[in-house]
Amino acid sequence: MKNFIIITSTVSLIACGGGGESTDTSVPTSTVSTPVTTQSTSSDNLIGLWQHNKLATILSISQTSYTLYQTAGDYCLQVNQQDINKLSEELGEYKLSADKQRIDVDLEDDFESMFYQPLEQLPFSCAEPILPDSEASPSLVFETFWHHFNDSYASFDIRSVNWQMIYDEYVSQVSDSTSPETLQRIITQMLQKFADAHAGVIAKNNVILRSISYSPLQQQLAEELNLNMDNADWMLAVDDKISEAGATIVQKYLSDVELLATDQVIWGKLANGFGYLNLRSMNFDGDRDTDNLLAADAINDALSSRLTEIDHLVIDLRFNLGGNVPAALKVANFIANQSGHAFDISYKHRGVLSKPATISITPINIGFTGNVYVLTSRHTGSAAEAFIYAIKVGNQAQLIGENTRGILAGPSPKTLANGWVAMVPNRVISGPSGEILESVGFAPDTHLPAFTLSDINRKIDGALEHLLTF
């Protein structure tokens, strides 16, 4: 039987949730292969200056090399310079438009349009850019950190953060003699003003400085267990309890249990004609878009026959911290039986939001026509919330459980003067009516506690017990 283990926090900052887990080979699963990405555009046609339409990264291409720049206020950082032959590694699959006015990138990802467009000239500050150096002045690191967030963080007002006031509070605490450890502490304290699980900094040796490192559900269980959250091991004890909740589902409530294409997806049957689909993470296969989209295709292939065997579908997102949005939406597209407007995305740069891009749902197949119930918790966030936007198109799905986390705005990497990488949530996600659920989350149609210590210990799942009365 599958060991039900939840991997928390680490990948929720870098890739919006998820993580790999050990599997028991007694549960059947299929494998997913990776295609070779190719591009045919001659680099000679790309020579010049370009700027990314969403992320504002500047790309300078010559005959022999390319250079990437990022701006942070009046600072400019040269974040990469490579031989022109490595351009496809940087851009993924790409294509130059017929009029040579845009380079479409990440073509393997059909979630939203990403491209570079011509830029007349480099910003003045890029004439002598900062070359990231581990020995850079702590003051310069602080400034590039603050300005990256000031330029691009999209939720200051939503989360009631006065970033200028925070700058004024901390700038005097940083000097050229500040130690790396003290600088990490100061940056962490500044990040904690956000309480945004997508905001953080990846420091030396992959030390992650977090805005917040746990979900409200994990905090609730820690309190019920009387754990000291200052103790480094508290989360392991909490996650063991969440794992117990998962094991109870598999062992007590499900029949015909199997993994669908990946160890992140569990399928089974409940009583009364209910199918059960547990999307434990939206990172179905690692972190790469290509691999996750292939895994989503395999999941959909597996679902095609199984959905015909049930009358109602339960989609369990209570364990899901997030992951890959394009892959999540591909699965939603397969289950959905109506086309429609799911949500909009805007990007912030230099304090200005881009024009919203509309993300729509278009059923891949005929979809599932029975009742759909989505189970949520205060652990559910990020790409799992984007999935909810999609699955609710046409009011197909009912939410049962707890309010979700409200961490929809994924991060973009921004390089600091010493080579650390700030993860800056630079998006605003809004619903079809313009509602913004960042820091608010989705409210359930039927409110039920997700997991309590009492229910876990008694091996009871309240939400499933409720559903089985239908």
N, C-alpha and C positions, 0 to 999 in steps of 0.2 A: 504494500500500500504506500502511496505517496506520503513522504514526510512533509508536513505543511510548515514551511519555514518562511518567515518574513525578513527580508533584507531591508534595512532602514537607512535613511539619512544621506549616506555618502553620495549616491548617485542622484539623489533628489536635487542637489545643488547643481551638479555638472550637467546632467541630462534629464532633468525634470522627473526623476523617479525611477524605481525599478531596481533590478539587480539580478545576478545569476545565483542559482541555488543547486544543491546536490539533488540527484534524482535516484529513485529506486527503479531498477530496470524491469521490475515486474509490472510496471504501468506502461502500456504501449505508447510510443510516440514516433513521429516520422522525422526525417532530417530535411534540412533546407540548404540548397546550394547557393553560391554567390556568383553572379555574372561578372564578366569582365567589362569595365566601363571604358568606352572609347570616345574619341572626338576626332573630327576631321578638318577643323578650321586651321588654316595656315597661320602661324604666329605672325608672319609678316603683315597680315591684314589687321592685326590687333595693336600695332605699335601706336603708343600715345598714352594719354591720361584718361582714367575711368574712375567712376565713383559708384559704389553699391547703392541701389535704390532704397534698401531698407536699413542696412547696417552702417552706411556712410563710410565704409572703408575705402581708401583711395588706392588704386592700382596703377602703377607706372610700368609700361611694357616697352622694352627696347628689343633690338634684334637678338641680343644674346642673353638677356636676363629680365626678371621682373622684380618690382619692389612694392611692398605693401606698407601703407602708412595709416595710422590712426591719430586723430586729433583729440585733445582734451583741453578745452578752453583755449588759451593762447599757446599751448604746447603741442608739439607734433612728435610722434614716436615712429621710428622706422622699425616695424615689427617683424619684417621678413625680407630677405633678398636672396633669390635663388636663380639658378640657371633656367633659361626659358623652357628647357625640356621637362621641367618639373611643374609647369603651369597647370597641367591637368590634375596633378595631385592636389593642388591648391583649390581649384575651382570645381572639381568633380567633372561630370559630363557637361560640356558647354558648347554653345553654338553662336556664331556671329550672325546678326540679322542681315537680310538682303541689302538694306540701305546702310549697313555698317554703323548704325546708331545705337546698338545695344548688344551686349554679350549676355545671353541667357545662360544661367549657371544652375547647377544642381538639377539637371533635367530629369534625373531618375526620381525626383520628388515632385509629384504633381499637386502637392498641397496648396501652394501659392506661388505666384510668379516672383522669381528672384533674378535680378540682372544688374549688370554694370552699364552705366550710360556715360557719354563723353564728358570730360571735365576740362574747362578751358585752361586752367593753370593750377599749379600747386598752391596751397595756402602759403603765405609768406613765411610762416614758422617752419615749414617743411624744407626750406632752403638749407637749414642746418638742423636736422632733426635730432632728437634724443635717440641714442643707440642704447637700448636696455642693457644694463650692466648690474650684476649682483652687488657691486660696490657703490652703486649710485647713492647720492645723498639721501638720508631718510626724509629730509624736508621736501626734496623733489618727488620722492615716492608718495608722500602724503598729498602733495599738490596734484599729482596726476591721478591718484585715487579719487580725491574729492571732485576734480573737474570731470572725470569720466562719468561719475554718477550725476553731477550737476547737469551735464549735457544730455544724458540719455535715460536716466531713471524716470519711468513713466508714472509712478504712483505716489509722488510726494503728497499731493493734495488728498488722494484717496486714503492714504495711511496717516494723514495728519503729521507729516514730518517737515520741520523747518530746517532744511539742509544748511542754510547760511548760518543759522544760530548754532548748529552743531559744529560747523567749521570754526566759528568764533570761540567755542568752548574748548576745542582741542588743539588748535593750531599752535598755541603758545607752549604746548607740552612736547612739541617735536622740534628737534634741532639736528645739526649735522653729527652730533655725538650720540644721538639716540640709538640704543641697541636694537637689533632685529626683534628680540623678544618683547621689548617695550613697545616697539612700533606695531607688532602683531596685536598686543593687548589693546592699544589705542584704537586700531582699525576695527577690532572685534567689538569694542564698546560702541563705536559709531554705527556699525552694522546692526547692532541689537536694538537701535532706535526704530528700525523698520519692522521687526518681527515678520520678515518676508523670507520664506524658506528658499526662494530662488536667488536671493542676494548673498554674495559672499566673495571671498578672495582665496585663490589657490596660491599659497606661499611656497617657500623653498621646501624641497623634499615632499611635495604634495600635501603639506599641512593645509587643512581647509579651515579658514576663518569664517564662521557662520553667523548669519543674522539670527537664526533660530535652528536648533538641531533636533527637534522632536515635534511630534504632532500633538494636538489636544487630546486625542485618544490615548497616546502613550503617557501623557501627563496624568490623565484620569486614572489609568491603571496603576501608575506609580504611587499615586496618593492612596488608592484603595489597598495597595500592598504595603503602605507605610514605608516606602523606600526613600532614602536620602538622595535627592537628585544632584547633589554635589559629589556623590560617589560615582566614579567613572563607570562602574559596572551596572548601574541601575537599569539602563536600557536593555541589557541582555536579559535581565529577569522579566521585564515587561514583554519583550518580544517572544520569550518562551511561552508566556500566557497567551499571546495572540496566536502563536503556533498551535497551542492546545485547542483554541477555538476552531482553527482550521481543521485540525485532526478530527474533532467532533463532527463537523459537517460531513467529511468523507466517510467516517466509520459508522455514523448513526443514521444519517439522512439520505445518503446517495446509494444508488445501484448503478451498475454498468459504468464504473468510474474509469476514466482514461485521460491522458494528456493529449491535447490537440496540437500537434506540430512542434510544440515547445513546452518546456517545463513551467512556463509562466501562465499556462491556460489549462484549467481543469474542466472537464465535461462529465456530467452524470445525469441521472434521472431521479427526480423526487416522486413522491406519491401523487395521485390525482391528476396525472397527465402533464406534470410540470417538468420541463427540462431545466438544467442548472448549468450556467456558464460562468466560471470564476476567472475573471481577468485579473490576475494577481499583480501584474505590472504591464504597462504599455511598452516597455522595452522587451519585445518578444524575443529578440535575438541580438544581444549586445547593444551597442550604442549607434552603429552606423545606420543611416536611413535605408540604404539599399538592402541590408540584411533584414531589417525590421519589416520593410514592405514585402519582401519575399516571404517572410514568416507569416505576415497577415494574409497573403494569398493562400498559403498552405492551411491556415486556420479556417478561412472561408471555404476552401475545398472540403475540409473535414465537416464543417457545419452543414453543407448543402444537403446531405442525406439525413443528418441527425435532426434538423429542424422539421423535417416532414413526419417525424415519429412522435411529436409532442403537440399538445394543445396550447400550452402557455410557456413562456420563457422567463426565467429568473437570471438576471445578469448581476453578479456579485462584484461590487467595486469597493467593498469595505476594507480590503487589504491593500488597495492600489494607491501608491504614492504618486504615480504619474509615469512618464516615459516619453515615448515617441509619438507625437501628435499625428503626423501623416499616417502611420500604421494604425493608430487607434481609429482614425476616421475611415480608413479602408474597411475595417471590420464593421463599423457602424453603418457604412454604405451597404454592406451585404445584408445586414439585419433589417435595415429601414425598408418600409414599403411605400414611402412617399418622398417626392423631391421637395426641397424647400431651403430657405435661408437659415443657416445654422448660427453663424455669428460673424462679426467683423473684427479685423485686426488693424490697428494703427501703430506706427513706430515713431519713437521720439529721437530727434537729433538736434543739438543746439537749442533745446528748449521748445522745439516746434514739432507737433504731431503731423505725421503724413496723412494723406487722404486714406480713409478706411478701405481696406480690401475685403470684399465679401467672400465668405466661405460657405459654400452650398453643399447640400447633400443630394446625391443622385444615386438611387438604388442600383447596385451592380446587377442584381438578379431581380426576381419578383418580390424578394423580401419575405419577412415573416409576418403573417397576417393575424396571428393570435395575440393575446394580451402579453405585454412586456412589463416586467417589474424590475426596477433597478434598486439594488440594496446599497446604501451609502453609509459612511461613518465620518467621524471627524479626523480620520486618517486619509480619506479620499481627496486627492488634489491633482492639480496641474493637468497633464494630458487626460487623466480620468475625467476631469471636469469638462474639457473640450469634447470628450466622448458623450457626456451627458447632454451638452448643447445639441449635438448631432442626433442622438437617439430620441430626443424629445420633439424633433420636427414633426409637425402634424399631431402633436399630443399623443404620440403612440405609446410612450412609456410613462409609468407611474413610479415616483421615487418613494422608497420606504426606508426609514432609518433615521439618520442624523444629518444635520447641516454639514455640507462639505467644507473644505478648508478655505476656499477662496484664494488660491494661488495659481491663477491662470496665466499670468504674464511671465513667459519663459525668459531666460537670460541670454545675453550675448557676451562673448569674451572680449575684454578690453585690457591691453597690456600696460603695466605700470613701469616706471623708470628703472626698476631693479629686476624686471622680468617676471615678477608676480603677475597673476592674471585676475583681474576683477571680473566677476560674473554680474552683469548689470541687467536687470529686467527692464527692457526698453520697449515693451509692447503694452498696448491697452486693448483688451478683449471686451467687446460689447455685444449684447444680444440683439436680436432682430428689432426690438423696440428701443434700442439704445441703452438698455440697462447694463450697468457695470457691476460685476459680482466679485471683483478683486477685493480681498479682505472681508467679503461678505459670505460668498459661497452660495450654493443651491440649497434652498429650504425643501425638505421632503414633503410630499403630499400626505404621507402618514408618518408621524413621528414615533419612532421606537428606538430605545437604546441599542446601539450596535453590539457591544460586548461589555458586560459587567463582570467583575471578579466572581460574583455569586453564580452567574449563569455558566461561566467557564468552568468553575469547580464542579458544578452539578451536571456538566456536559449537556447543556441546553442552549439552543440557538433561538432566541425569542422571535427574530424576524421570520425565520423559516417556519416556526410553529404558527405564527400569525398567518402566513401565506397558505399553509396547508389546511386552514379552516375555510378557504374560499371554495 
